[in-house]
Structure formats: structure tokens, C-alpha cells
């Protein structure tokens, strides 16, 4: 029996025995930035300390990880936050730790130029601008100076439908729902791409839902989309009649300086970062788009609502979504729906045996969150965000080899691990959406 893609994804991913609920977890099937390098957690720790300072060092500082997998990110953050002695700054200003947790992050963060901020609330929160090259600026307080105080006040919460892992550290709370009243940081690393959504095709009589057989992945065309979904499509996913002959809708208000490849990066790097029509459906033996002259769209209204609800749970602090996605000027003509299993890209068959994912309409999500927070957001690529937090992957100064040979080798190895995080064709092409709530954005992120 064929059902809507949103219902099929919900059952396949989060139902009894679903992909994210049963088994050993998503890390067995694909890698995120969390799995790629410890430098990712170290850079986030620096962001946490900046938000903590912007909040005035509250008595309780919440760190909530939505879509936590099996708690990998919070494990790393807890290890860093509760072991400040492990972070040491040598004479060259390079941060490293003897147990290998903090690799790849320099002692002084890079500071970007324009951060992609929209103006203060003006009724049009979806304007996005590009980032520019990094430029030096005075550094804030060192992690060693603030980590001991933060370690005493931080409260970690993992949000995931799967049962709590048996070996999860006791200081990490486990919940199936996002807690309310968050004062601190909400993290969503590759969560939105797995929020179930509907798929639609544009036919002669307008947009219609695509239905799917959960067992085979075979698709068929259903009824016309609802008024709410139609409104979303008109605003965020232009129809064929509004597209030029290239099937691309150029948007002069949406620009960025980084270019990314449309090629697959594979399991060795991660799931593809940028939106493209290269999905499992285009391969032999994969489910095909129903025949006809259609434009396929992934209706992101459910992702907008999920992000808005998450932002609404924050009393004061910062929400950070890290995901692969696209903007309105570069929507994929044939969609991005695909699957992952055992380290390989596979057809998107929603039978519960594999990940089913689609890239995120980041500008739409950002606008929905800003409407709730009534505050400017920042939308930049991961490579720029991590550089601003010190994970630049730059080669250490050769002079360090003479004064600290061991440190030089360690820093050189760290630079190579950061390279994957900042690779524009892979994880470096992911988007970072940062939505402050009740705090100034400039004080919350390195610029």
C-alpha cells in the first residue's frame, strides 16, 4: 500500500524497529562531522564558552544535542569540559591535549569578515549574505581560563528516540523530547535532514504529492498538495513556470563565496554536502520519479516547524543546526532524497533497513527560526564557521619543529584531520545555521 513520503519516513526512521531506534546507531552507516574528527567537538566547546560569556555565566548552562545518535558528540564535549587540564597552550599558541581530544584547533580563532547576519528584526529575516576570507582579531579568554567554571555548571541532554546506551556517562541526560526552558546551546548536527517530509511533483494541474510503497520504494502520484504546503512551495520552491530555461532560479540576494562539487563524497568523507540531483534514484534499479514532465520538490514545511519548535524551547542562548542543504537560488531540480546503509548510498526505500534523508532548504528553516526568536540569524558554510572557531587546518609554523618537535608532529597530524571537516566538496560544504535567542549574535560567535 502506498502512503505519503512523510508518513513512510516517520515509520522507517522512528517507528518500532526504525533505523534510528533499533540497532547500534547511525555511526555504523554514515559519518557526520562528529565522527570525522575530535576537532569538531573542540571547536564547539569554544562556541559554548562564548555563549556562556554572552549569558553572563548562568548558574546552569544547558547543552542539548537533538538527534544525538548514541551520544557521541556529548561524550566528547563532556570529556573536554570536565578535563580542562587536558587543554594546554604551548609557546606557539597551538592548543593540544595529551589524550588526543582537542586536535586541530589553534589557540587563536580566525575571525571572518561579514558573518552573513540579517538586519535586526525588520520583517524580512531570510536575507543571506556571504562570508569572506578570515582575518585576525584579538582572541577572547582561553578555554583553560573558563572551562573549570563551566564544567561545574554545564548540564548535558541527549535527545533521541533510541533507548539510552548502557555505557553512556551518567552526567549526560537522555530524553525523547527537547526540554523546555533551555539556557545555553541547542545543537542539531544532521538532524533536520532526517525530519520526515512530503515529496511533491509539479504536473499540468499543479503540485501533487508523491506516494511510496514502504516495502519496495515504488512511487505513484497522489492528490494535490494541501493549501499550507502549496503556500510553502510557492515561496520556497519555485514551480517550472517561474524558472528560466536552465531550471535554476537565480536570486541576487543569496550569494556565497565558497564553491562546492556536485560529486558524491561517499562514506569515506560523509553524506554529500551540497544539494544536487545526483541521488540513489538516478542509479540503475532504483525507484524512479513518476513518468511525465515534472519538477520534483521536497516540501520542507515540516523541517521549518521542527526547527521553530526547537528554537521555542530556548529561554536564552543559541540554537545551532549543522546540515547539508541548499538555498532558493539553487534548488535541485529532481530532489535529493536518498538512502544510506553500511557505508554506502542506496535507494531510498523506507522499509526501516536504511537511513532515508533529504537535503535541507536552509533559508526556509532559518526564516522559520528567526520568526520565533525575533532575532537575526547567521548562515555560513562549515568551513568558514570552523575557521572562525580556530579549526582552520592550517600547517603549523616550521619554527615549532625546532622548539617542540613532538608538538609539531602532533599539530601536523591535527591539520590533516581538520581537512575533512573543511573540505568544500564534503563536510566543509555543510551549512551552519546559528540562531540566537535573547543574546547578541556578535557576542555569541567569533567574527
PyMOL commands that set and color helices and strands:
alter all, ss='L'
color gray80, all
select helices_A, chain A and resi 5-14+26-28+33-36+38-54+72-81+84-86+143-153+192-194+227-236+240-242+266-269+280-282+301-312+328-330+362-373+382-388+399-403+405-422+427-429+441-444
alter helices_A, ss='H'
color red, helices_A
select strands_A, chain A and resi 2-4+61-66+88-89+95-96+154-159+172-175+182-189+198-203+206-213+219-224+296-299+314-323+325-326+338-341+344-346+355-357+360-361+377-381+431-437
alter strands_A, ss='S'
color yellow, strands_A
deselect
rebuild
show_as cartoon
